[in-house]
Amino acid sequence: MFGSYEFWVMVIDVVVSLVLYFTGKYLAPEIFEDVKFLIATIQPLVLAIVAWLTGKTIVSRITEALKR
């Protein structure tokens, strides 16, 4: 699990989202809506990357199994 790209992409996504959220909430409340928009914009991209990496992993494992 710790060696997979999917896991680390999700960890980075959570860390970035938390930093953006708390930065917007406590350091600059006037830009909180912009920070929320930024998080909402980034999340689908990260989900697409995780889905692509998962699909790529599944296809490679199926290919390896069929070669045997």
C-alpha positions, 0 to 999 in steps of 0.5 A: 500500500505505501509503495503504490502511486495511488496511495501517495497521490491521495496523501498529497491531495489530502495534505494540500487540501488541508493546507489550503483549507486552514490557510484560507480559514485562519490566515486570510478569511477574505479569500476563503471562498477562493480557497474552497473553489480551488479545492473543489477544482483540484479534487476531480483531477486527483480522482481522475489520476487515482482512477487512471493509475488504478486502471493501469495497475489492474491492466498490467496485473491482468496482462501478467496473469495472461502471460503465465 
